[in-house]
Amino acid sequence: MPILRKSCIRSLPPKSGKGRAAMLAALAALLLASVLLSLRFGSQNYSLAQLIAALRGGDTSDPIWRILVHVRLPRTLAGLAAGGALATAGALIQSVLNNAMASPNVIGVNAGAGFFAMLAVTLAPGAAGVLPAASFLGAMCTALFIYALAARAGLSRTTLILAGIAVSSILTAGVNAITLLYPDDVIGATGFMLGGFSGVTIASVGNAAWYMAAGLLLALFLAADLNVLQLGEESALSLGLHLGRTRFLAILAAALLAGAAVSFAGLLGFVGLLVPHMVRRLVGNDNRWLLPACVLLGGAFVLLCDVLARVLFAPFELPVGIVMSLLGGPFFLILLLRHKRSRVYD
């Protein structure tokens, strides 16, 4: 696989174990702060004392209790899960394809998950548990297809990204076609396309949780092998790494994570691109630290974006996917220009 022999992930100075542990603790504190902000702020703001009092009282007729339990709490859990899953999936895909610009939305994995999810809603409406399974299948098929493109001799990294964008456009067109042909079956498709947590339930997150848990455990299990893979094909082979198995399992983990997140959060973009880059600046390239940090920062990032989406134009609410696109689009352009100057995609 000629395109994967040299690492295109920027080599950062090694971090000390204590420094990494301190950074993980700081990210955990940021995540906790994000959770509190998500529970407190929205179209109606509540103090922490009001929330605690409502929970202690347990009065189901209390409007604060109802908003907290039925709206804010599911939304917060969904943001945590989707952010951590998509950020981890992005880190895995960047390692497997050895491409710093790869992410679930850029190469079409999210779009594949969304297309299969829309098919499932149309063909099996109301079937319990079918949505996360269909999303995983779509993400897996798309990831394997992009991986097959990457395996072709002479295919550059720039071509790979362009191929991913083309695949994403085709699958998005498929989603739009289903929306137009079966409008009654896909009510709320606009929110799904933009990505967001309006109307999300504990049940929808719970159905996808098993897929995300399996994907995260598999990713952590592969962390040491992914470190070896970053050394290059020749070095990895000389150290006894089974390249095909490692890459397939990493793609499987990324598909589990991205597909499950799409099943309840919609087509959220740029989380898997921005967060791994930020995390590498904080903890370095060691996947044993990188992947847990992606879970923490990914969850915090999505929650903070969701809070912004709720409060910027309150009482009107933006889909969180719009906020992420406004942040991620310029970041992608900067990343493209920076790497073009360094010629890592030639």
VOPAGU-2260 file (C-alpha; in pm, 1 decimal, decimal comma):
REM VOPAGU-2260
SITE   aa  ch    i         X         Y         Z
SITE  MET   A    0       0,0       0,0       0,0
SITE  PRO   A    1     228,6     276,7    -126,8
SITE  ILE   A    2      19,2     565,8      -4,4
SITE  LEU   A    3      41,9     451,8     356,4
SITE  ARG   A    4     415,3     402,6     393,5
SITE  LYS   A    5     501,7     746,2     525,8
SITE  SER   A    6     327,5     898,4     818,8
SITE  CYS   A    7     139,1    1219,3     747,0
SITE  ILE   A    8      35,5    1266,4    1110,1
SITE  ARG   A    9     246,6    1550,3    1237,6
SITE  SER   A   10     509,9    1428,9    1483,1
SITE  LEU   A   11     478,2    1621,2    1807,3
SITE  PRO   A   12     727,4    1638,7    2093,9
SITE  PRO   A   13     682,5    1349,3    2336,8
SITE  LYS   A   14     483,5    1427,7    2649,4
SITE  SER   A   15     571,8    1305,9    2995,3
SITE  GLY   A   16     341,7    1059,3    3170,7
SITE  LYS   A   17     263,8    1309,9    3444,9
SITE  GLY   A   18     192,4    1581,4    3189,9
SITE  ARG   A   19     -46,6    1356,2    3001,7
SITE  ALA   A   20    -222,4    1249,2    3320,3
SITE  ALA   A   21    -262,4    1612,1    3421,9
SITE  MET   A   22    -401,9    1695,8    3079,3
SITE  LEU   A   23    -654,6    1411,9    3101,0
SITE  ALA   A   24    -761,3    1541,0    3442,0
SITE  ALA   A   25    -802,9    1890,2    3295,1
SITE  LEU   A   26   -1011,1    1752,0    3007,4
SITE  ALA   A   27   -1226,7    1559,2    3254,6
SITE  ALA   A   28   -1285,5    1883,8    3447,6
SITE  LEU   A   29   -1376,8    2059,2    3121,2
SITE  LEU   A   30   -1620,6    1779,3    3042,4
SITE  LEU   A   31   -1784,7    1811,8    3385,0
SITE  ALA   A   32   -1817,1    2188,2    3337,7
SITE  SER   A   33   -1971,5    2129,0    2994,1
SITE  VAL   A   34   -2226,9    1890,5    3145,5
SITE  LEU   A   35   -2329,7    2149,3    3403,4
SITE  LEU   A   36   -2361,0    2419,0    3136,7
SITE  SER   A   37   -2569,7    2188,0    2919,5
SITE  LEU   A   38   -2806,8    2114,3    3207,1
SITE  ARG   A   39   -2839,7    2477,9    3308,4
SITE  PHE   A   40   -2870,2    2675,5    2986,1
SITE  GLY   A   41   -3119,4    2670,6    2702,8
SITE  SER   A   42   -3426,0    2865,8    2600,4
SITE  GLN   A   43   -3489,0    2886,8    2975,5
SITE  ASN   A   44   -3193,0    2916,9    3212,4
SITE  TYR   A   45   -3185,0    2758,9    3558,0
SITE  SER   A   46   -2945,0    2790,1    3844,4
SITE  LEU   A   47   -2765,2    2487,0    3981,5
SITE  ALA   A   48   -2963,4    2523,4    4305,5
SITE  GLN   A   49   -3292,5    2507,0    4113,2
SITE  LEU   A   50   -3186,1    2190,4    3933,5
SITE  ILE   A   51   -3074,7    2020,0    4253,5
SITE  ALA   A   52   -3396,7    2119,4    4429,2
SITE  ALA   A   53   -3606,0    1983,8    4142,3
SITE  LEU   A   54   -3420,5    1652,2    4148,1
SITE  ARG   A   55   -3447,4    1618,6    4524,3
SITE  GLY   A   56   -3815,3    1705,2    4521,2
SITE  GLY   A   57   -3894,3    1447,1    4254,8
SITE  ASP   A   58   -4222,5    1623,9    4176,8
SITE  THR   A   59   -4315,9    1509,5    3826,6
SITE  SER   A   60   -4553,3    1803,7    3791,6
SITE  ASP   A   61   -4266,9    2049,8    3847,5
SITE  PRO   A   62   -4181,5    2208,1    3507,5
SITE  ILE   A   63   -3812,5    2227,7    3598,5
SITE  TRP   A   64   -3809,2    1855,3    3682,2
SITE  ARG   A   65   -3980,8    1769,5    3353,9
SITE  ILE   A   66   -3744,0    1982,7    3147,2
SITE  LEU   A   67   -3440,5    1844,8    3326,6
SITE  VAL   A   68   -3537,2    1477,0    3307,0
SITE  HIS   A   69   -3710,4    1466,7    2969,2
SITE  VAL   A   70   -3515,0    1730,2    2773,3
SITE  ARG   A   71   -3185,6    1843,7    2921,4
SITE  LEU   A   72   -3058,7    1511,8    3059,9
SITE  PRO   A   73   -3119,7    1306,8    2740,4
SITE  ARG   A   74   -2970,1    1587,4    2534,7
SITE  THR   A   75   -2661,9    1603,9    2754,3
SITE  LEU   A   76   -2608,6    1228,9    2742,7
SITE  ALA   A   77   -2652,1    1233,0    2364,9
SITE  GLY   A   78   -2394,2    1510,4    2326,5
SITE  LEU   A   79   -2146,5    1326,6    2547,7
SITE  ALA   A   80   -2190,3    1000,2    2359,5
SITE  ALA   A   81   -2191,2    1144,3    2007,3
SITE  GLY   A   82   -1894,9    1374,2    2068,2
SITE  GLY   A   83   -1677,2    1106,6    2223,9
SITE  ALA   A   84   -1770,6     849,1    1959,4
SITE  LEU   A   85   -1714,7    1072,6    1656,7
SITE  ALA   A   86   -1386,5    1213,2    1789,6
SITE  THR   A   87   -1252,3     864,1    1856,9
SITE  ALA   A   88   -1369,8     743,7    1516,1
SITE  GLY   A   89   -1186,1    1035,2    1356,1
SITE  ALA   A   90    -861,7     949,6    1535,2
SITE  LEU   A   91    -892,7     585,7    1424,7
SITE  ILE   A   92    -959,2     672,9    1060,9
SITE  GLN   A   93    -666,7     915,8    1051,8
SITE  SER   A   94    -438,3     641,9    1185,9
SITE  VAL   A   95    -564,3     371,8     948,9
SITE  LEU   A   96    -555,9     586,9     634,8
SITE  ASN   A   97    -247,8     771,9     760,2
SITE  ASN   A   98    -412,0    1094,2     654,7
SITE  ALA   A   99    -435,8    1396,2     882,1
SITE  MET   A  100    -738,3    1531,1     693,0
SITE  ALA   A  101    -947,1    1214,3     714,9
SITE  SER   A  102   -1253,4    1205,9     939,4
SITE  PRO   A  103   -1592,2    1028,0     938,6
SITE  ASN   A  104   -1772,4    1314,2     765,8
SITE  VAL   A  105   -1495,5    1409,0     521,5
SITE  ILE   A  106   -1455,7    1060,3     369,0
SITE  GLY   A  107   -1826,9     981,9     372,0
SITE  VAL   A  108   -1859,7     743,1     667,7
SITE  ASN   A  109   -2123,0     962,8     832,0
SITE  ALA   A  110   -2311,5     994,8     503,5
SITE  GLY   A  111   -2305,4     617,2     458,4
SITE  ALA   A  112   -2444,2     567,0     807,2
SITE  GLY   A  113   -2711,4     828,4     741,8
SITE  PHE   A  114   -2814,0     673,9     408,7
SITE  PHE   A  115   -2858,2     327,2     557,2
SITE  ALA   A  116   -3040,9     476,0     856,3
SITE  MET   A  117   -3288,2     649,3     624,6
SITE  LEU   A  118   -3335,1     324,7     431,7
SITE  ALA   A  119   -3407,0     143,8     757,4
SITE  VAL   A  120   -3664,2     403,7     862,6
SITE  THR   A  121   -3835,1     368,1     524,5
SITE  LEU   A  122   -3825,4     -11,3     494,3
SITE  ALA   A  123   -3879,3    -102,6     860,3
SITE  PRO   A  124   -4054,7     189,1    1032,6
SITE  GLY   A  125   -4080,9     152,6    1406,6
SITE  ALA   A  126   -3864,6    -160,0    1428,5
SITE  ALA   A  127   -3682,7    -156,7    1763,1
SITE  GLY   A  128   -3304,0    -139,6    1745,8
SITE  VAL   A  129   -3288,0    -132,0    1364,9
SITE  LEU   A  130   -3155,8     224,1    1338,8
SITE  PRO   A  131   -2815,5     179,3    1508,4
SITE  ALA   A  132   -2764,8    -155,3    1330,3
SITE  ALA   A  133   -2838,2       0,6     991,0
SITE  SER   A  134   -2617,5     301,2    1067,8
SITE  PHE   A  135   -2329,0      73,0    1161,8
SITE  LEU   A  136   -2372,6    -129,2     842,6
SITE  GLY   A  137   -2369,9     186,9     630,7
SITE  ALA   A  138   -2064,7     326,0     807,4
SITE  MET   A  139   -1881,8      -6,1     772,2
SITE  CYS   A  140   -1955,7     -44,5     401,2
SITE  THR   A  141   -1847,2     310,9     328,7
SITE  ALA   A  142   -1530,2     284,1     536,4
SITE  LEU   A  143   -1430,5     -41,0     366,7
SITE  PHE   A  144   -1494,4     111,2      25,3
SITE  ILE   A  145   -1271,9     410,0     105,2
SITE  TYR   A  146   -1014,0     171,3     248,9
SITE  ALA   A  147   -1019,4     -24,4     -78,5
SITE  LEU   A  148    -953,7     299,1    -266,2
SITE  ALA   A  149    -662,6     370,0     -33,7
SITE  ALA   A  150    -518,0      27,3    -111,2
SITE  ARG   A  151    -498,1      95,1    -484,0
SITE  ALA   A  152    -146,1     151,5    -609,2
SITE  GLY   A  153     -59,2     509,5    -691,6
SITE  LEU   A  154    -361,6     668,9    -526,4
SITE  SER   A  155    -247,6     987,7    -352,9
SITE  ARG   A  156    -382,7    1115,8     -23,9
SITE  THR   A  157    -538,6    1416,0    -197,1
SITE  THR   A  158    -722,4    1184,2    -435,9
SITE  LEU   A  159    -840,3     980,8    -138,9
SITE  ILE   A  160    -995,9    1285,0      25,1
SITE  LEU   A  161   -1158,3    1391,3    -302,3
SITE  ALA   A  162   -1292,5    1038,0    -351,5
SITE  GLY   A  163   -1436,8    1048,6      -0,7
SITE  ILE   A  164   -1604,5    1380,4     -69,2
SITE  ALA   A  165   -1749,9    1239,5    -392,3
SITE  VAL   A  166   -1882,0     930,2    -211,8
SITE  SER   A  167   -2029,1    1151,8      58,1
SITE  SER   A  168   -2205,4    1363,9    -205,0
SITE  ILE   A  169   -2355,9    1054,9    -372,2
SITE  LEU   A  170   -2481,7     916,1     -41,9
SITE  THR   A  171   -2619,0    1254,8      63,8
SITE  ALA   A  172   -2805,5    1270,1    -266,4
SITE  GLY   A  173   -2949,7     928,1    -179,8
SITE  VAL   A  174   -3068,9    1060,4     155,8
SITE  ASN   A  175   -3231,6    1359,2     -16,7
SITE  ALA   A  176   -3401,4    1129,5    -267,3
SITE  ILE   A  177   -3547,9     915,2      10,7
SITE  THR   A  178   -3667,0    1229,5     186,8
SITE  LEU   A  179   -3849,7    1348,2    -125,3
SITE  LEU   A  180   -3995,2    1009,6    -223,0
SITE  TYR   A  181   -4109,3     902,9     125,2
SITE  PRO   A  182   -4178,7    1225,3     317,2
SITE  ASP   A  183   -4425,6    1062,1     557,7
SITE  ASP   A  184   -4175,7     795,9     663,2
SITE  VAL   A  185   -3888,8    1034,7     730,7
SITE  ILE   A  186   -4055,0    1318,5     918,5
SITE  GLY   A  187   -3784,1    1531,0    1078,3
SITE  ALA   A  188   -3526,4    1444,9     811,4
SITE  THR   A  189   -3409,1    1806,5     791,6
SITE  GLY   A  190   -3292,3    1796,4    1150,9
SITE  PHE   A  191   -3122,8    1462,9    1084,3
SITE  MET   A  192   -2934,7    1602,3     785,5
SITE  LEU   A  193   -2811,3    1904,0     979,2
SITE  GLY   A  194   -2732,3    1706,0    1293,0
SITE  GLY   A  195   -2861,5    1785,7    1638,6
SITE  PHE   A  196   -3020,4    1662,3    1959,2
SITE  SER   A  197   -3363,7    1818,1    1951,0
SITE  GLY   A  198   -3613,2    1552,6    2052,5
SITE  VAL   A  199   -3350,6    1290,2    2137,9
SITE  THR   A  200   -3456,6    1035,6    2401,2
SITE  ILE   A  201   -3279,3     817,3    2653,3
SITE  ALA   A  202   -3406,8     514,4    2462,5
SITE  SER   A  203   -3247,4     620,2    2133,0
SITE  VAL   A  204   -2913,1     678,8    2304,3
SITE  GLY   A  205   -2946,3     351,7    2494,5
SITE  ASN   A  206   -3007,4     153,3    2174,3
SITE  ALA   A  207   -2681,3     287,6    2030,9
SITE  ALA   A  208   -2480,9     262,2    2354,1
SITE  TRP   A  209   -2389,7    -104,1    2301,9
SITE  TYR   A  210   -2236,8     -28,5    1963,4
SITE  MET   A  211   -2040,4     266,1    2100,2
SITE  ALA   A  212   -1917,1      66,8    2399,7
SITE  ALA   A  213   -1798,2    -215,9    2173,2
SITE  GLY   A  214   -1628,4      29,5    1938,1
SITE  LEU   A  215   -1454,5     214,3    2220,4
SITE  LEU   A  216   -1329,5    -104,4    2385,7
SITE  LEU   A  217   -1196,9    -231,1    2053,2
SITE  ALA   A  218   -1026,5     102,8    1986,3
SITE  LEU   A  219    -852,7     100,3    2324,3
SITE  PHE   A  220    -748,2    -261,2    2266,6
SITE  LEU   A  221    -584,4    -155,2    1937,4
SITE  ALA   A  222    -407,6     151,5    2078,8
SITE  ALA   A  223     -62,3      -7,7    2105,8
SITE  ASP   A  224     -87,2    -160,6    1756,6
SITE  LEU   A  225    -190,5     174,6    1611,4
SITE  ASN   A  226     123,2     325,7    1764,6
SITE  VAL   A  227     330,0      67,7    1578,5
SITE  LEU   A  228     136,1     136,5    1258,9
SITE  GLN   A  229     235,8     503,4    1277,4
SITE  LEU   A  230     600,6     401,6    1236,7
SITE  GLY   A  231     533,4     304,8     873,9
SITE  GLU   A  232     458,3     -19,4     696,7
SITE  GLU   A  233     815,5    -147,9     681,2
SITE  SER   A  234     883,7     -85,5    1049,5
SITE  ALA   A  235     545,0    -227,7    1154,4
SITE  LEU   A  236     602,8    -545,3     952,8
SITE  SER   A  237     950,5    -586,7    1095,1
SITE  LEU   A  238     801,5    -566,0    1444,6
SITE  GLY   A  239     554,2    -843,0    1362,7
SITE  LEU   A  240     236,6    -635,0    1329,0
SITE  HIS   A  241     -41,4    -791,3    1120,5
SITE  LEU   A  242    -124,7    -484,7     908,5
SITE  GLY   A  243    -442,1    -611,7     742,2
SITE  ARG   A  244    -600,0    -734,1    1064,7
SITE  THR   A  245    -509,1    -417,8    1256,7
SITE  ARG   A  246    -651,6    -187,9     990,4
SITE  PHE   A  247    -969,3    -391,6     950,9
SITE  LEU   A  248   -1034,9    -396,7    1325,1
SITE  ALA   A  249    -968,5     -23,2    1350,7
SITE  ILE   A  250   -1213,6      41,4    1066,3
SITE  LEU   A  251   -1465,4    -184,0    1241,6
SITE  ALA   A  252   -1426,3      16,1    1564,4
SITE  ALA   A  253   -1462,2     347,3    1377,8
SITE  ALA   A  254   -1775,3     220,8    1199,3
SITE  LEU   A  255   -1931,3     108,7    1528,0
SITE  LEU   A  256   -1865,4     447,9    1684,9
SITE  ALA   A  257   -1964,0     670,1    1391,7
SITE  GLY   A  258   -2265,9     462,5    1290,6
SITE  ALA   A  259   -2405,7     454,9    1642,9
SITE  ALA   A  260   -2359,2     831,0    1684,6
SITE  VAL   A  261   -2532,0     908,5    1354,0
SITE  SER   A  262   -2831,8     691,3    1451,2
SITE  PHE   A  263   -2945,4     944,0    1714,4
SITE  ALA   A  264   -2744,5    1261,3    1645,0
SITE  GLY   A  265   -2776,4    1284,4    1267,0
SITE  LEU   A  266   -2501,9    1392,8    1030,5
SITE  LEU   A  267   -2281,5    1591,4    1266,3
SITE  GLY   A  268   -1971,7    1715,6    1089,9
SITE  PHE   A  269   -1611,8    1803,8    1172,9
SITE  VAL   A  270   -1601,1    1657,3    1525,9
SITE  GLY   A  271   -1378,4    1375,7    1403,1
SITE  LEU   A  272   -1151,3    1624,1    1227,7
SITE  LEU   A  273   -1111,4    1903,4    1482,2
SITE  VAL   A  274   -1090,2    1712,1    1807,9
SITE  PRO   A  275    -808,1    1465,0    1720,7
SITE  HIS   A  276    -592,5    1753,8    1599,8
SITE  MET   A  277    -652,4    1949,5    1918,3
SITE  VAL   A  278    -585,7    1642,2    2132,1
SITE  ARG   A  279    -255,1    1568,8    1959,0
SITE  ARG   A  280    -139,6    1915,3    2062,1
SITE  LEU   A  281    -227,7    1836,6    2420,4
SITE  VAL   A  282    -116,1    1476,4    2475,4
SITE  GLY   A  283      90,2    1382,0    2169,4
SITE  ASN   A  284      47,9    1095,5    1924,0
SITE  ASP   A  285      46,5     799,4    2163,5
SITE  ASN   A  286    -292,6     636,7    2104,5
SITE  ARG   A  287    -300,1     499,3    2458,2
SITE  TRP   A  288    -349,5     859,2    2569,9
SITE  LEU   A  289    -488,0    1006,6    2248,9
SITE  LEU   A  290    -803,0     793,7    2233,0
SITE  PRO   A  291    -922,6     852,3    2594,5
SITE  ALA   A  292    -849,1    1223,4    2550,9
SITE  CYS   A  293   -1059,4    1225,4    2231,8
SITE  VAL   A  294   -1351,4    1079,2    2426,6
SITE  LEU   A  295   -1327,5    1355,2    2687,8
SITE  LEU   A  296   -1264,0    1652,2    2460,1
SITE  GLY   A  297   -1507,9    1526,0    2195,7
SITE  GLY   A  298   -1790,1    1512,4    2448,1
SITE  ALA   A  299   -1703,9    1854,5    2589,9
SITE  PHE   A  300   -1672,2    2010,2    2243,8
SITE  VAL   A  301   -2011,9    1887,6    2125,1
SITE  LEU   A  302   -2184,1    1990,1    2449,2
SITE  LEU   A  303   -2037,3    2340,6    2434,0
SITE  CYS   A  304   -2143,3    2375,7    2069,3
SITE  ASP   A  305   -2491,2    2256,4    2163,9
SITE  VAL   A  306   -2513,9    2514,0    2443,1
SITE  LEU   A  307   -2415,1    2785,4    2194,0
SITE  ALA   A  308   -2677,5    2661,4    1950,5
SITE  ARG   A  309   -2942,7    2690,0    2221,1
SITE  VAL   A  310   -2854,5    3031,5    2364,3
SITE  LEU   A  311   -2729,5    3237,8    2069,0
SITE  PHE   A  312   -3076,3    3306,9    1930,5
SITE  ALA   A  313   -3292,7    3200,6    2225,6
SITE  PRO   A  314   -3579,2    3124,2    2238,3
SITE  PHE   A  315   -3507,2    3003,3    1882,8
SITE  GLU   A  316   -3265,1    2715,2    1855,4
SITE  LEU   A  317   -3007,4    2634,3    1589,3
SITE  PRO   A  318   -2921,7    2272,1    1507,1
SITE  VAL   A  319   -2582,4    2206,5    1662,1
SITE  GLY   A  320   -2455,7    2081,5    1325,1
SITE  ILE   A  321   -2469,7    2438,5    1191,5
SITE  VAL   A  322   -2246,1    2565,0    1472,4
SITE  MET   A  323   -1999,1    2282,0    1410,8
SITE  SER   A  324   -1988,7    2352,8    1038,8
SITE  LEU   A  325   -1919,8    2720,8    1105,0
SITE  LEU   A  326   -1625,2    2617,0    1322,9
SITE  GLY   A  327   -1507,9    2319,9    1120,2
SITE  GLY   A  328   -1521,0    2465,7     770,2
SITE  PRO   A  329   -1249,9    2729,4     826,2
SITE  PHE   A  330   -1042,1    2476,1    1021,4
SITE  PHE   A  331   -1054,5    2233,6     727,7
SITE  LEU   A  332    -944,0    2506,3     484,6
SITE  ILE   A  333    -655,2    2607,5     711,2
SITE  LEU   A  334    -551,4    2244,1     745,5
SITE  LEU   A  335    -568,1    2195,0     368,7
SITE  LEU   A  336    -354,5    2500,8     295,2
SITE  ARG   A  337     -98,9    2416,8     563,8
SITE  HIS   A  338     -51,8    2060,3     445,3
SITE  LYS   A  339     -45,9    2167,7      82,3
SITE  ARG   A  340     252,7    2387,0     158,4
SITE  SER   A  341     427,7    2096,8     330,6
SITE  ARG   A  342     345,7    1869,1      28,5
SITE  VAL   A  343     252,4    1570,9     241,7
SITE  TYR   A  344     -14,9    1468,1      -8,3
SITE  ASP   A  345     200,7    1453,3    -321,1
